[in-house]
Amino acid sequence: MSDPKDPSNLNGFLASGHNPDLKMQLELAIERQPERDRNFHLGGRSFYFFDFDDNIAFLATPLVVFHKESKQELFISSGEWATHHTAIGNHGPYRDYSMVYDDEDGGSFRYFRDRHPEELIRLGVQDQPFLRDLTDAMGLPDLQWKGPSWSCFYHATFNQRPISLITARGHEPETLKKGIRLFVEKRLLPMEPNYLSIFPVSNPQTRKLLGDHEGKLNSAQLKQKAIRASVEKALETYGYSAHHRFGMSDDDPRNIELIVDEMTRLKADYPEMSFFMIETHGGDFVKHEITLRGITSERIPSPVNPMLLSEQLTLIK
């Protein structure tokens, strides 16, 4: 695996090699039959909203924290960030470190952004970091890079359910599409998703689109706005139906809290529709249904065969 401390290695590729699970994946895809939405006969559609990192896929993209005194850089994974980011600089393993939010000057999230074309030329590479990180990941065994919601993502893509990508990354939406297209080219997905919307919420233009013109909102707050915008886009595109179902999967505890808050407000606005939150933090699967009387939760054991997971997650099928 590339050493994230060496930018030249980050820009390199791992040879994808032979995937021993490819034959099984293709056979499963051939055997599958497309399924209609759960409420199709009633005029309802099922909409799938996905976070990307540590949810659809695990990538080696590092975040950077800076020692408060020496300014030395320390690289941490997105999983470590999800667990510790509220404590960075205050307590815990990263109490002596701080975040730098200046993307133009080598900030903490510089690998989660697109690089300018002239910078790519200077580095001697052609592809954006996201595409290179995806290529590196696909060279590893499936169990090392497929996230807890991969099977649900595959299911939604295979059945062409409307999908929204709502990620804290700051790439251009087209860069994210190109990344997903790599899955298709590697025959890991049967086709491209049926995109409803793409919100890389740290992208400056996406922030403005979501009404954050001064850049004051954090990623969790922006995800709230993106979820509402995606629901509104669904109604604009597919029409109103009391039988629509919306589900969002995410692994970050803070995101999950605010997503549930937003879905509670959406449920109040659209009481006939169904809203679900899938919590994938720490590899668990907890299905939260937002109702007018509160939240009901169900822990779903991770199956031995991950391709069966979409059969267990009947929330938005």
C-alpha positions as CSV (number, residue, x, y, z in Angstrom):
1,M,0.0,0.0,0.0
2,S,1.2,3.5,-0.7
3,D,2.9,5.4,2.2
4,P,0.6,8.4,2.7
5,K,3.5,10.4,4.1
6,D,5.1,10.5,0.7
7,P,3.1,12.5,-1.8
8,S,5.0,10.9,-4.7
9,N,3.8,7.5,-3.5
10,L,0.3,8.8,-3.1
11,N,0.4,9.6,-6.8
12,G,1.4,6.1,-7.8
13,F,-0.6,3.2,-8.8
14,L,-0.7,-0.3,-7.4
15,A,-1.1,-2.9,-10.2
16,S,-4.7,-4.1,-10.0
17,G,-3.7,-7.7,-10.7
18,H,-6.1,-10.7,-10.8
19,N,-9.1,-10.4,-8.6
20,P,-10.0,-14.0,-7.4
21,D,-13.5,-12.9,-6.5
22,L,-14.3,-11.4,-9.9
23,K,-15.8,-14.7,-11.3
24,M,-18.1,-15.0,-8.3
25,Q,-19.2,-11.4,-8.6
26,L,-20.0,-11.7,-12.3
27,E,-21.9,-15.0,-11.7
28,L,-23.9,-13.4,-9.0
29,A,-24.7,-10.5,-11.2
30,I,-25.8,-12.8,-14.0
31,E,-28.0,-14.8,-11.7
32,R,-29.7,-11.8,-10.2
33,Q,-33.0,-10.5,-11.5
34,P,-33.9,-6.8,-11.4
35,E,-36.3,-6.0,-8.6
36,R,-39.0,-3.3,-8.6
37,D,-39.2,-0.8,-5.8
38,R,-41.0,-2.0,-2.7
39,N,-43.9,0.4,-3.3
40,F,-43.7,0.5,-7.1
41,H,-47.3,-0.8,-7.4
42,L,-48.4,2.2,-5.3
43,G,-46.5,4.8,-7.2
44,G,-43.6,5.0,-4.7
45,R,-39.9,5.0,-5.4
46,S,-36.9,4.0,-3.2
47,F,-34.1,6.5,-3.0
48,Y,-30.7,5.6,-1.7
49,F,-28.3,8.3,-0.2
50,F,-24.7,7.2,0.4
51,D,-21.7,8.6,2.2
52,F,-18.6,7.4,0.4
53,D,-15.5,7.0,2.7
54,D,-15.6,4.0,5.1
55,N,-19.2,3.4,3.8
56,I,-19.1,2.5,0.1
57,A,-15.3,2.0,0.2
58,F,-12.2,2.2,2.4
59,L,-9.5,4.3,0.8
60,A,-6.0,5.2,2.0
61,T,-6.6,8.9,1.5
62,P,-5.0,10.5,4.6
63,L,-6.1,13.5,6.6
64,V,-3.4,15.7,8.1
65,V,-3.1,17.1,11.6
66,F,-0.4,19.4,12.8
67,H,1.5,19.4,16.1
68,K,0.6,22.5,17.9
69,E,4.3,23.4,18.8
70,S,6.5,21.8,16.2
71,K,3.9,22.0,13.3
72,Q,5.0,18.5,12.3
73,E,2.5,16.7,10.1
74,L,0.8,13.5,11.2
75,F,-1.3,11.5,8.8
76,I,-4.5,9.8,10.0
77,S,-7.1,7.7,8.3
78,S,-10.7,8.7,7.6
79,G,-11.8,6.1,10.2
80,E,-9.6,7.7,12.8
81,W,-11.0,11.1,11.9
82,A,-14.6,9.9,12.3
83,T,-13.8,8.5,15.7
84,H,-11.6,11.4,17.1
85,H,-12.3,14.6,15.2
86,T,-14.4,16.2,17.8
87,A,-11.6,15.7,20.3
88,I,-8.6,16.8,18.2
89,G,-6.7,19.6,20.0
90,N,-8.6,19.0,23.3
91,H,-8.2,15.5,24.6
92,G,-7.5,12.0,23.5
93,P,-4.7,10.7,21.3
94,Y,-4.6,13.9,19.2
95,R,-4.9,16.5,22.0
96,D,-1.5,18.0,21.0
97,Y,-2.5,18.5,17.4
98,S,-4.7,20.9,15.5
99,M,-6.5,21.1,12.1
100,V,-5.6,23.5,9.3
101,Y,-8.5,24.4,7.0
102,D,-6.6,26.3,4.3
103,D,-6.8,24.0,1.3
104,E,-4.7,26.3,-0.8
105,D,-1.8,26.1,1.6
106,G,-1.5,22.4,2.3
107,G,-4.3,22.0,4.8
108,S,-5.7,19.0,6.7
109,F,-8.0,17.9,3.8
110,R,-5.7,18.6,0.9
111,Y,-5.9,14.9,-0.4
112,F,-9.7,15.1,-0.3
113,R,-9.8,17.9,-2.9
114,D,-9.1,18.1,-6.6
115,R,-5.7,19.5,-7.6
116,H,-5.4,22.3,-10.1
117,P,-4.4,21.0,-13.6
118,E,-1.1,22.9,-13.5
119,E,-0.3,21.2,-10.1
120,L,-1.0,17.8,-11.7
121,I,1.4,18.6,-14.5
122,R,4.1,19.7,-12.0
123,L,3.7,16.5,-10.1
124,G,3.9,14.5,-13.3
125,V,0.5,12.8,-13.0
126,Q,-2.7,12.9,-15.0
127,D,-5.4,11.8,-12.6
128,Q,-6.9,13.4,-9.5
129,P,-6.0,11.9,-6.1
130,F,-9.5,10.4,-5.7
131,L,-9.1,8.3,-8.9
132,R,-5.6,7.2,-7.9
133,D,-6.7,6.2,-4.5
134,L,-9.6,4.2,-5.9
135,T,-7.3,2.4,-8.3
136,D,-4.9,1.6,-5.5
137,A,-7.8,0.2,-3.4
138,M,-9.1,-2.0,-6.2
139,G,-5.7,-3.7,-6.4
140,L,-6.3,-5.1,-2.9
141,P,-8.5,-8.0,-1.8
142,D,-12.2,-7.1,-1.7
143,L,-12.5,-7.5,2.0
144,Q,-9.8,-4.8,2.5
145,W,-11.5,-2.0,0.5
146,K,-15.2,-2.7,0.2
147,G,-17.1,-0.7,2.8
148,P,-20.1,-1.9,4.9
149,S,-22.6,-0.4,2.5
150,W,-21.0,-1.7,-0.7
151,S,-23.6,-4.5,-1.1
152,C,-26.4,-2.0,-0.7
153,F,-24.7,0.3,-3.2
154,Y,-24.4,-2.6,-5.6
155,H,-28.1,-3.5,-5.1
156,A,-29.2,0.1,-5.7
157,T,-27.1,0.4,-8.8
158,F,-28.1,-3.0,-10.3
159,N,-31.8,-2.1,-9.9
160,Q,-31.2,1.5,-11.0
161,R,-32.7,3.0,-7.9
162,P,-32.1,6.8,-7.8
163,I,-28.9,7.4,-5.9
164,S,-27.4,10.5,-4.2
165,L,-23.8,10.7,-3.1
166,I,-23.4,12.9,-0.1
167,T,-19.8,13.1,1.0
168,A,-17.6,15.4,3.0
169,R,-15.0,15.3,0.2
170,G,-14.5,18.5,-1.8
171,H,-13.9,17.1,-5.3
172,E,-15.8,18.2,-8.3
173,P,-19.0,16.1,-8.9
174,E,-17.6,14.9,-12.2
175,T,-14.5,13.6,-10.5
176,L,-16.7,11.4,-8.2
177,K,-18.6,10.1,-11.2
178,K,-15.3,9.2,-12.9
179,G,-14.3,7.3,-9.8
180,I,-17.6,5.3,-9.8
181,R,-17.0,4.7,-13.5
182,L,-13.8,2.9,-12.6
183,F,-15.9,0.3,-10.7
184,V,-17.9,-0.3,-13.9
185,E,-14.7,-0.5,-16.0
186,K,-13.3,-3.1,-13.6
187,R,-16.6,-5.0,-13.8
188,L,-17.2,-4.5,-10.1
189,L,-20.5,-2.7,-10.9
190,P,-22.7,-3.9,-13.7
191,M,-23.5,-0.3,-14.9
192,E,-23.3,3.3,-13.7
193,P,-25.7,4.4,-11.0
194,N,-28.9,6.2,-11.7
195,Y,-27.7,9.5,-10.2
196,L,-30.3,11.7,-8.5
197,S,-27.7,14.2,-7.0
198,I,-24.1,14.4,-6.1
199,F,-23.1,16.6,-3.1
200,P,-19.3,16.8,-2.2
201,V,-20.2,19.2,0.5
202,S,-16.7,20.7,1.0
203,N,-16.5,21.7,-2.6
204,P,-16.8,25.6,-2.7
205,Q,-19.4,25.6,-5.4
206,T,-21.4,22.9,-3.6
207,R,-21.3,24.9,-0.4
208,K,-22.8,27.9,-2.3
209,L,-25.4,25.7,-3.9
210,L,-26.4,24.6,-0.4
211,G,-26.6,28.2,0.8
212,D,-23.4,28.3,2.7
213,H,-21.9,31.4,0.9
214,E,-19.6,32.4,3.7
215,G,-18.2,28.9,4.4
216,K,-19.3,28.8,8.0
217,L,-21.0,25.4,8.1
218,N,-19.2,22.1,9.0
219,S,-19.6,19.0,6.9
220,A,-22.3,17.5,9.1
221,Q,-24.4,20.6,8.8
222,L,-23.9,20.7,5.0
223,K,-24.9,17.0,4.8
224,Q,-28.2,18.0,6.5
225,K,-28.8,20.5,3.7
226,A,-27.7,18.1,1.0
227,I,-30.2,15.5,2.3
228,R,-33.1,17.9,2.2
229,A,-32.0,19.1,-1.3
230,S,-31.9,15.5,-2.5
231,V,-35.4,14.8,-1.2
232,E,-36.7,17.9,-2.9
233,K,-34.9,16.9,-6.1
234,A,-36.5,13.5,-5.9
235,L,-40.0,15.0,-5.6
236,E,-39.2,17.4,-8.5
237,T,-37.9,14.6,-10.7
238,Y,-40.2,11.7,-9.8
239,G,-43.3,13.5,-8.5
240,Y,-44.9,13.4,-5.1
241,S,-46.0,10.1,-3.7
242,A,-46.9,9.2,-0.1
243,H,-45.2,5.9,-0.7
244,H,-41.7,7.2,-1.4
245,R,-38.9,5.8,0.8
246,F,-35.6,7.5,1.6
247,G,-32.6,5.9,3.2
248,M,-29.1,7.3,4.1
249,S,-26.1,5.4,5.2
250,D,-23.1,7.0,7.0
251,D,-20.4,5.9,9.4
252,D,-19.5,9.2,11.2
253,P,-21.3,9.4,14.6
254,R,-21.6,13.2,14.4
255,N,-23.0,13.0,10.9
256,I,-25.4,10.3,11.9
257,E,-26.8,12.5,14.8
258,L,-27.4,15.5,12.5
259,I,-28.8,13.3,9.7
260,V,-31.4,11.8,12.1
261,D,-32.3,15.4,13.1
262,E,-32.8,16.4,9.5
263,M,-34.8,13.3,8.7
264,T,-37.0,14.0,11.7
265,R,-37.8,17.4,10.2
266,L,-38.4,15.9,6.8
267,K,-40.7,13.3,8.4
268,A,-42.7,16.2,9.9
269,D,-42.9,17.9,6.5
270,Y,-43.8,14.7,4.6
271,P,-45.4,12.4,7.2
272,E,-46.7,9.8,4.7
273,M,-43.2,9.1,3.4
274,S,-40.7,6.8,5.0
275,F,-37.2,7.9,6.2
276,F,-34.4,5.6,7.4
277,M,-30.9,6.1,8.6
278,I,-28.4,3.2,8.4
279,E,-25.5,3.6,10.9
280,T,-22.4,1.7,9.8
281,H,-19.9,3.0,12.4
282,G,-17.4,0.4,13.6
283,G,-18.7,-2.2,11.1
284,D,-22.1,-2.4,12.7
285,F,-25.4,-2.1,10.9
286,V,-28.1,-0.3,12.8
287,K,-31.3,0.6,10.9
288,H,-33.1,3.6,12.4
289,E,-36.6,4.4,11.1
290,I,-37.8,7.9,11.7
291,T,-41.4,7.9,12.7
292,L,-43.8,10.6,13.9
293,R,-43.7,9.0,17.4
294,G,-39.9,8.8,17.5
295,I,-37.1,6.6,16.3
296,T,-37.2,2.8,16.1
297,S,-33.9,1.0,15.8
298,E,-32.9,-2.5,14.7
299,R,-29.4,-3.9,14.8
300,I,-28.7,-6.1,11.7
301,P,-25.9,-8.7,12.0
302,S,-23.4,-8.5,9.1
303,P,-24.0,-11.6,7.0
304,V,-21.4,-14.2,6.1
305,N,-22.1,-13.6,2.4
306,P,-22.1,-9.7,2.0
307,M,-24.1,-10.0,-1.2
308,L,-27.0,-11.0,1.0
309,L,-26.9,-7.7,2.9
310,S,-29.2,-5.9,0.5
311,E,-31.8,-8.6,1.2
312,Q,-31.6,-7.9,4.9
313,L,-31.7,-4.2,4.5
314,T,-35.3,-4.1,3.4
315,L,-35.7,-0.5,4.5
316,I,-35.8,1.1,1.1
317,K,-35.8,-1.8,-1.3
